[in-house]
């Protein structure tokens, strides 16, 4: 299934069951994630995608959207710093990538083409996270 064909639909529609409203004492992050599930996929911005990927919400739908952005701008500053969306994406569990091998391969190709200085300029530990993603089993490009 091409998940990008559903840009007019929300995660609550595509990734059942619909979530109930957050509890009254929910944290701002929990409230944000709940709200993002009600936004049409095509309206989610880079910061929204970073939040959803980081929280591992509906990854089969969210990862393709994030990768689409990263293929154009690998070190996109989604919200916190340059490369924050990339780090969220490469930190997604390996199981989330299993149904998306072509996207993973395309992202690996883009990552391996990054200049070493660009990766070295990311926060501490980022180079290791990126290297682990590139080296995952089945990562031949």
Backbone torsions as a table, in degrees:
resi	resn	phi	psi	omega
1	UNK	NA	133.9	176.7
2	UNK	-86.6	105.1	-175.9
3	UNK	-68.8	-18.1	178.8
4	UNK	-75.3	-10.1	177.6
5	UNK	-76.3	-8.8	-174.7
6	UNK	-104.9	31.1	-173.8
7	UNK	-64.3	-21.0	179.1
8	UNK	-88.4	-3.3	-177.8
9	UNK	-105.9	162.9	-178.5
10	UNK	-101.1	165.5	175.9
11	UNK	-65.1	-33.8	176.5
12	UNK	-60.9	-32.7	177.9
13	UNK	-77.9	-39.4	-171.9
14	UNK	-90.3	-24.0	-172.6
15	UNK	-125.2	71.4	-176.4
16	UNK	-67.0	160.3	1.4
17	UNK	-81.9	158.1	174.7
18	UNK	-59.5	141.2	179.7
19	UNK	-81.2	141.9	174.3
20	UNK	-76.4	161.3	178.2
21	UNK	-58.0	149.1	-179.9
22	UNK	-66.6	156.9	177.6
23	UNK	-62.6	155.5	-178.9
24	UNK	-59.0	-29.0	-179.1
25	UNK	-99.6	17.4	-179.2
26	UNK	-64.4	150.6	178.3
27	UNK	-70.8	160.9	176.0
28	UNK	-57.1	-36.1	179.0
29	UNK	-64.6	-44.4	179.2
30	UNK	-62.7	-42.1	178.1
31	UNK	-62.0	-41.4	-179.9
32	UNK	-63.8	-46.9	-179.0
33	UNK	-61.5	-43.5	177.7
34	UNK	-59.8	-44.3	-179.6
35	UNK	-64.9	-39.8	-179.2
36	UNK	-64.6	-27.3	177.7
37	UNK	-67.4	-15.1	-179.4
38	UNK	-102.6	5.4	179.5
39	UNK	-95.8	133.3	175.3
40	UNK	-55.6	139.9	-176.6
41	UNK	-52.3	-39.7	-178.4
42	UNK	-67.2	-12.7	179.5
43	UNK	-100.6	-3.1	178.7
44	UNK	-73.7	129.2	178.8
45	UNK	-92.4	176.3	-179.7
46	UNK	-56.1	-42.1	179.9
47	UNK	-65.6	-38.4	177.6
48	UNK	-62.8	-44.7	-179.6
49	UNK	-64.6	-40.1	177.6
50	UNK	-60.3	-43.2	179.4
51	UNK	-62.5	-48.7	-177.5
52	UNK	-64.8	-42.6	178.9
53	UNK	-65.4	-45.1	-179.5
54	UNK	-60.1	-33.5	-179.8
55	UNK	-91.4	2.8	178.2
56	UNK	55.7	47.5	180.0
57	UNK	-101.8	123.4	174.1
58	UNK	48.7	47.2	-175.9
59	UNK	-56.4	-34.5	178.2
60	UNK	-59.6	-24.2	179.3
61	UNK	-98.5	-33.8	-173.3
62	UNK	-82.9	-40.5	-179.1
63	UNK	-57.6	-45.7	179.2
64	UNK	-59.4	-35.8	178.4
65	UNK	-67.7	-42.9	179.4
66	UNK	-65.6	-44.0	-179.4
67	UNK	-63.3	-38.5	177.9
68	UNK	-55.0	-42.2	177.5
69	UNK	-68.6	-42.1	-176.6
70	UNK	-68.9	-29.1	177.1
71	UNK	-64.5	-29.8	178.5
72	UNK	-85.5	-37.5	-176.8
73	UNK	-144.8	86.7	-172.4
74	UNK	-58.6	-33.2	-177.3
75	UNK	-103.0	31.1	179.4
76	UNK	-50.5	133.4	174.0
77	UNK	-90.1	98.3	-176.3
78	UNK	-78.1	-36.3	-176.7
79	UNK	-160.7	-47.2	-172.8
80	UNK	-98.1	-44.6	-174.6
81	UNK	-165.0	163.9	178.0
82	UNK	-58.4	127.5	178.0
83	UNK	90.1	3.9	-176.8
84	UNK	-66.6	-35.7	177.3
85	UNK	-68.2	-42.4	178.3
86	UNK	-58.7	-44.7	-179.0
87	UNK	-66.0	-36.8	176.3
88	UNK	-63.8	-43.2	-177.2
89	UNK	-67.0	-46.5	-179.0
90	UNK	-70.1	-17.9	177.1
91	UNK	-84.5	-5.1	177.9
92	UNK	-64.0	145.7	-178.9
93	UNK	-58.9	146.9	179.2
94	UNK	-55.0	-36.0	-179.6
95	UNK	-62.3	-28.9	179.2
96	UNK	-69.6	-25.2	-179.4
97	UNK	-86.0	-16.4	-176.0
98	UNK	-53.1	-43.9	179.0
99	UNK	-81.6	1.3	-175.4
100	UNK	-126.5	47.4	-174.3
101	UNK	-63.3	-35.4	-179.4
102	UNK	-67.3	-41.0	177.8
103	UNK	-65.4	-41.9	178.5
104	UNK	-60.9	-42.7	179.9
105	UNK	-64.3	-42.5	179.0
106	UNK	-63.6	-40.7	179.1
107	UNK	-67.0	-40.2	177.4
108	UNK	-59.9	-40.8	179.1
109	UNK	-60.9	-44.0	179.4
110	UNK	-65.9	-42.4	-179.0
111	UNK	-63.2	-45.2	-177.5
112	UNK	-67.6	-18.4	177.7
113	UNK	-86.4	-7.9	179.8
114	UNK	-67.1	140.2	175.1
115	UNK	-64.2	142.6	-179.5
116	UNK	-55.9	-36.5	-179.1
117	UNK	-63.5	-32.9	178.8
118	UNK	-67.4	-43.1	179.6
119	UNK	-68.3	-39.4	179.9
120	UNK	-64.9	-23.5	-180.0
121	UNK	-81.6	-4.4	178.9
122	UNK	-80.5	165.5	-179.4
123	UNK	-57.1	160.1	-179.6
124	UNK	-53.7	134.1	178.7
125	UNK	90.6	-14.1	-177.1
126	UNK	-64.2	-41.9	-178.7
127	UNK	-60.2	-38.3	178.3
128	UNK	-67.2	-41.7	177.9
129	UNK	-61.6	-44.5	-179.4
130	UNK	-64.6	-44.5	179.9
131	UNK	-62.2	-39.2	178.5
132	UNK	-63.7	-40.4	178.3
133	UNK	-62.7	-46.7	-178.0
134	UNK	-63.9	-33.6	-175.7
135	UNK	-90.6	0.9	-178.9
136	UNK	-57.2	148.3	176.9
137	UNK	-54.6	141.0	-178.4
138	UNK	81.2	13.9	-174.8
139	UNK	-89.1	8.3	179.5
140	UNK	-61.0	128.8	-179.7
141	UNK	-114.1	NA	NA
